[in-house]
Amino acid sequence: MSEDKNTLSQVTSNSIGKNFFSRHHVDLPLMFGLFLALCFSLFVLYSASGQHADMLIRQITRTGAAFVLMIAVAQIPPKYFAKASTYLYIIGVILLVMVELFGDISKGAQRWLNLGIVRIQPSEFFKVVMPLSVAAFLAKTALPPKLLHTICSFIIVGIPTVLILMQPDLGTAALVSVAGFICIFIAGLSWWWLITGAIAGAAALPVIWNFVLHDYQKQRVFTLLDPSSDPLGAGYHIIQSKIAIGSGGLYGKGWLQGSQSQLDFLPEPHTDFIFAVLSEETGLVGFLILISLYCFIIGRCVVITLNARHNFERILCGSFTFTFMFYIFVNIGMVSGILPVVGVPLPLISYGGTAMITLMICFGIMMSIHTHKRISFFKKDK
């Protein structure tokens, strides 16, 4: 009898806990995975920042604020994201045009807009707005999309991408365009389009190389192909990064004991090159822990995507999931020397506020989609 009471009490307690999180539109497995990843990031960041306590405190504050924002976003029913997408897209394009006309110039790039009270980078805005806008547009039509709707989708993706390229910001432009194209692909893009696009892209490479890419971007490509050609100049950073990754071995050199990171051989060790710090100090074991956390988060996102009931929800969740994977691939590939250096932080691990908040908004939207009941706000799915 006593055992039955204990079992009943435990079941009731678990039910209450699940109901609490469900009632507040929080997906517990996803929240748990994000929490573990962010705790792991603080562990790595303290070493990568040169044991800078103030930087760690700032990151803890930003992480807390990002979590609060994620939970707040999760309270909004998905239909409101769809309805607001057009307005957010128009506002975002206007801000990008304002950057081109009045933006602040820093380190040779015109990417920031000074609004007096705050200084913003509108291109970051499109990491959320782009998939939101494309998913909302495509969900209003029968899928797979017809020729006209496909062309309109490409135009929706192309306008902000071109404006971001003009700043110039190749890395953000690539991330934003990929987020939009993934939406189109998930919606049922014909393989004919993919093959045609690949051929057209290959044919346009000479034009892009001669008239689009800046000299420093071309240099990044040369450095990728042969970093040893300028070991003390353009190739220095990637060479040091590869040394750090390779020297970590199985267990690493130990926390706070990395020679490349602690002796300032690595550029931006707390942001773009934090993966090299992780690999040097924790080795293959640390890498596997990080990948396991990423796989858990991605796996949960896939479950949310598969359980989504509406075209808009499925396309949007799928885009967020694949874009998150793309961020991881680009950063690790960049630091490992298999991709050009484009300044993409390692998701959930690198120091920074804007990228963190943008990412947590995406996860908040996914939680909203998973925890809210279906509300019909588009035509019936076909």
C-alpha positions in Angstrom: 0.0 0.0 0.0 2.9 2.3 0.9 4.6 1.6 -2.4 1.4 2.4 -4.3 1.2 5.7 -2.5 4.8 6.6 -3.3 4.3 5.6 -6.9 1.1 7.7 -7.2 2.9 10.7 -5.5 5.8 10.5 -7.9 3.5 10.3 -11.0 1.5 13.2 -9.7 4.6 15.2 -9.1 6.0 14.5 -12.6 2.6 15.4 -14.1 2.5 18.7 -12.2 6.0 19.5 -13.4 5.2 18.8 -17.0 1.9 20.7 -16.8 3.7 23.7 -15.4 6.2 23.9 -18.2 3.5 23.1 -20.8 1.2 25.8 -19.4 4.0 28.3 -19.7 4.8 27.1 -23.3 8.3 25.9 -22.4 9.6 22.7 -24.1 11.5 21.1 -21.2 13.9 18.9 -23.3 15.0 21.8 -25.5 15.3 24.0 -22.5 17.5 21.4 -20.8 19.8 21.0 -23.8 20.2 24.8 -24.2 21.0 25.2 -20.5 23.7 22.5 -20.6 25.3 24.0 -23.7 25.3 27.5 -22.3 26.8 26.3 -19.0 29.5 24.5 -21.0 30.1 27.7 -22.9 30.8 29.6 -19.7 33.4 26.9 -18.7 35.2 27.4 -22.1 34.8 31.2 -22.2 36.5 31.8 -18.9 39.7 30.3 -20.3 39.2 31.7 -23.8 38.8 35.3 -22.4 42.1 35.0 -20.5 40.3 34.4 -17.2 38.5 37.7 -17.6 35.9 37.7 -14.8 34.1 40.9 -16.0 33.6 39.3 -19.4 32.2 36.2 -17.9 29.8 38.2 -15.7 28.6 40.1 -18.8 28.1 36.8 -20.7 26.1 35.4 -17.7 23.9 38.5 -17.7 23.4 38.3 -21.5 22.6 34.5 -21.2 20.0 35.2 -18.5 18.4 38.0 -20.6 18.4 35.7 -23.7 16.6 32.9 -21.7 14.0 35.4 -20.4 13.4 36.7 -24.0 13.1 33.1 -25.3 10.4 32.3 -22.7 8.6 35.5 -23.5 8.7 34.8 -27.2 7.3 31.3 -26.5 4.2 32.8 -25.0 3.2 34.3 -28.4 0.9 32.0 -30.5 2.5 31.1 -33.9 -0.3 32.9 -35.8 1.0 36.3 -34.7 4.5 35.5 -36.0 3.0 34.8 -39.4 0.8 37.9 -39.4 3.7 40.1 -38.4 6.2 38.7 -40.9 5.4 41.1 -43.7 5.7 44.2 -41.5 8.9 42.9 -40.0 10.4 42.3 -43.4 9.5 45.8 -44.7 11.0 47.4 -41.5 14.1 45.3 -41.9 14.6 46.3 -45.6 14.1 50.0 -44.6 16.7 49.7 -41.9 19.2 48.0 -44.3 18.7 50.9 -46.8 19.2 53.4 -44.0 22.5 51.6 -43.1 23.6 52.1 -46.8 22.7 55.8 -46.6 23.5 56.8 -43.1 25.2 53.9 -41.4 28.3 54.1 -39.2 31.6 52.8 -40.8 33.8 50.7 -38.6 36.8 48.6 -39.8 36.1 49.3 -43.4 32.5 48.1 -43.2 29.2 50.0 -43.1 27.0 47.7 -41.0 25.7 49.6 -38.1 22.9 52.1 -37.6 23.1 54.7 -34.8 19.6 55.4 -33.5 20.9 57.7 -30.7 19.9 55.6 -27.8 21.2 52.4 -29.2 23.5 51.2 -32.1 22.1 48.3 -34.0 23.2 45.9 -36.8 20.0 45.4 -38.9 21.5 42.5 -40.8 21.3 40.4 -37.6 17.6 41.1 -37.6 17.2 39.1 -40.8 18.5 35.8 -39.3 15.0 35.5 -37.8 12.9 37.6 -40.2 14.1 35.9 -43.4 12.9 32.4 -42.6 9.8 33.9 -40.9 8.9 35.9 -44.1 9.6 33.1 -46.6 7.8 30.5 -44.5 4.7 32.7 -44.1 4.6 33.5 -47.8 4.9 29.9 -49.0 2.4 28.6 -46.4 -0.3 30.7 -48.0 0.0 28.7 -51.2 -0.4 25.1 -52.3 2.8 23.1 -51.9 5.1 22.4 -53.6 5.2 26.0 -54.8 4.4 26.8 -58.4 6.8 28.7 -60.7 5.5 32.2 -59.8 5.6 31.6 -56.1 9.1 30.1 -56.3 10.4 33.2 -58.2 8.7 35.5 -55.6 10.4 33.6 -52.8 13.8 34.1 -54.5 13.1 37.8 -54.7 12.1 37.9 -51.0 15.5 36.3 -50.2 17.5 38.3 -52.7 16.6 41.9 -51.7 18.0 41.7 -48.2 20.9 39.5 -49.3 22.1 42.1 -51.9 21.8 45.0 -49.4 23.8 43.0 -46.8 26.5 42.2 -49.4 26.8 45.9 -50.2 27.9 46.7 -46.6 30.0 44.4 -47.2 29.2 41.5 -44.9 29.7 38.2 -46.8 29.3 36.0 -43.8 25.9 37.4 -42.7 24.7 37.5 -46.2 25.5 33.8 -46.7 23.7 32.9 -43.4 20.6 35.0 -44.2 20.3 33.7 -47.8 20.8 30.1 -46.6 18.0 30.5 -44.1 15.7 31.6 -46.8 16.7 29.0 -49.4 16.2 26.2 -46.8 12.6 27.4 -46.4 12.1 27.1 -50.2 13.7 23.7 -50.3 11.6 22.3 -47.5 8.5 23.7 -49.2 9.2 21.3 -52.1 11.6 23.1 -54.4 12.0 21.1 -57.6 15.3 19.4 -58.3 15.3 21.2 -61.6 15.7 24.5 -59.8 18.6 23.1 -57.7 20.5 21.8 -60.8 19.8 25.0 -62.8 20.9 27.1 -59.8 24.1 25.1 -59.4 25.0 25.5 -63.1 24.1 29.3 -63.0 26.2 29.7 -59.8 29.2 28.0 -61.4 28.9 30.1 -64.5 28.7 33.3 -62.4 31.9 32.5 -60.4 34.2 34.6 -62.7 31.8 37.6 -62.5 31.5 37.3 -58.7 35.3 37.0 -58.4 36.1 40.0 -60.5 33.2 42.4 -59.7 31.6 41.4 -56.4 34.3 40.1 -54.0 36.6 42.7 -52.3 40.4 42.3 -52.2 40.3 41.1 -48.6 37.7 38.5 -49.4 39.8 37.2 -52.3 42.7 37.0 -49.9 40.7 34.8 -47.6 40.2 32.3 -50.5 43.9 32.3 -51.3 44.7 31.8 -47.6 42.3 28.9 -47.4 44.0 27.2 -50.4 47.5 27.7 -49.1 47.9 29.3 -45.7 51.6 28.6 -45.7 52.1 31.0 -48.6 52.0 33.9 -46.0 52.6 32.2 -42.6 53.3 35.5 -40.8 50.6 37.5 -42.6 47.2 36.4 -43.9 47.8 32.7 -43.1 49.0 33.3 -39.6 45.7 33.0 -37.8 44.5 29.8 -39.5 47.9 28.2 -39.0 47.8 28.9 -35.3 44.2 27.7 -35.1 45.1 24.3 -36.7 48.1 24.0 -34.4 45.8 24.5 -31.4 43.2 22.0 -32.6 45.8 19.3 -33.5 47.8 19.7 -30.3 44.8 19.0 -28.0 45.0 15.2 -28.7 42.6 12.9 -26.9 42.2 14.7 -23.5 43.7 18.1 -24.2 46.3 20.1 -22.4 44.0 20.9 -19.5 41.7 23.8 -18.6 43.5 27.1 -18.7 46.6 25.4 -19.9 46.4 25.9 -23.7 49.6 27.5 -25.0 48.1 28.9 -28.2 45.1 30.5 -26.4 46.7 31.6 -23.2 49.8 33.1 -24.9 47.6 35.1 -27.4 48.5 33.2 -30.6 44.9 32.8 -31.5 42.8 35.7 -32.9 39.5 36.5 -31.2 39.8 33.3 -29.0 36.5 34.2 -27.1 34.4 34.7 -30.3 35.1 33.3 -33.7 38.0 31.0 -32.7 36.7 29.7 -29.4 36.4 26.2 -30.9 40.2 26.1 -31.2 40.5 26.9 -27.5 38.1 24.2 -26.7 39.9 21.6 -28.8 43.3 22.5 -27.4 42.4 22.4 -23.7 39.8 19.6 -23.7 40.9 17.6 -26.7 38.7 15.1 -28.5 36.8 14.4 -25.3 35.7 18.1 -25.1 34.8 18.1 -28.8 32.6 15.0 -28.4 30.8 16.6 -25.4 30.1 19.7 -27.5 28.9 17.7 -30.5 26.7 15.5 -28.2 25.0 18.7 -26.8 24.5 20.0 -30.3 23.1 16.7 -31.5 20.7 16.6 -28.5 19.4 20.1 -29.3 19.2 19.4 -33.1 17.4 16.1 -32.4 14.8 17.9 -30.3 14.4 20.5 -33.0 13.8 17.8 -35.5 11.1 16.2 -33.3 9.4 19.6 -33.0 9.6 20.1 -36.8 8.1 16.6 -37.5 5.3 17.2 -35.0 4.3 20.6 -36.4 0.8 20.5 -37.8 0.8 23.4 -40.3 2.9 24.2 -43.4 4.1 27.5 -41.9 5.2 25.8 -38.7 7.0 22.9 -40.5 8.8 25.1 -42.9 9.9 27.6 -40.2 11.0 25.0 -37.7 12.9 23.1 -40.4 14.6 26.3 -41.5 15.7 27.2 -38.0 17.0 23.7 -37.4 19.0 23.5 -40.6 20.3 27.0 -40.2 21.5 26.2 -36.7 23.4 23.2 -38.1 24.8 25.4 -40.9 26.2 27.9 -38.3 28.0 25.1 -36.5 29.4 23.7 -39.7 30.6 27.1 -40.9 32.4 28.0 -37.7 34.1 24.7 -37.1 35.0 24.5 -40.8 36.4 28.0 -40.7 38.5 27.4 -37.6 39.7 24.0 -39.0 40.8 25.4 -42.3 38.3 23.8 -44.6 36.3 27.0 -45.2 37.3 30.7 -45.6 37.3 32.8 -42.5 34.0 34.7 -42.6 33.5 35.8 -39.0 30.7 33.5 -37.9 30.6 32.8 -34.1 30.1 29.2 -32.7 26.4 29.0 -31.7 25.7 29.1 -28.0 29.4 29.0 -27.1 31.0 32.2 -28.4 31.0 35.4 -26.5 28.5 38.0 -27.7 25.0 39.4 -27.1 23.3 40.0 -30.5 24.0 36.5 -31.9 22.9 34.9 -28.7 19.6 36.8 -28.5 18.8 36.2 -32.2 19.4 32.4 -31.7 17.3 32.3 -28.5 14.4 34.1 -30.3 14.4 31.3 -32.9 14.3 28.7 -30.1 11.5 30.6 -28.4 9.5 30.6 -31.7 10.0 26.8 -31.9 8.8 26.3 -28.4 5.7 28.4 -29.2 5.0 26.2 -32.2 5.4 23.0 -30.2 3.4 24.0 -27.1 0.5 26.0 -28.5 -2.6 24.3 -29.8 -3.2 24.5 -33.5 -5.0 27.6 -34.7 -6.1 27.8 -38.3 -4.9 31.0 -39.8 -4.1 29.9 -43.3 -6.0 28.0 -45.9 -6.3 24.3 -45.4 -3.0 22.5 -46.0 -2.7 20.7 -49.2 
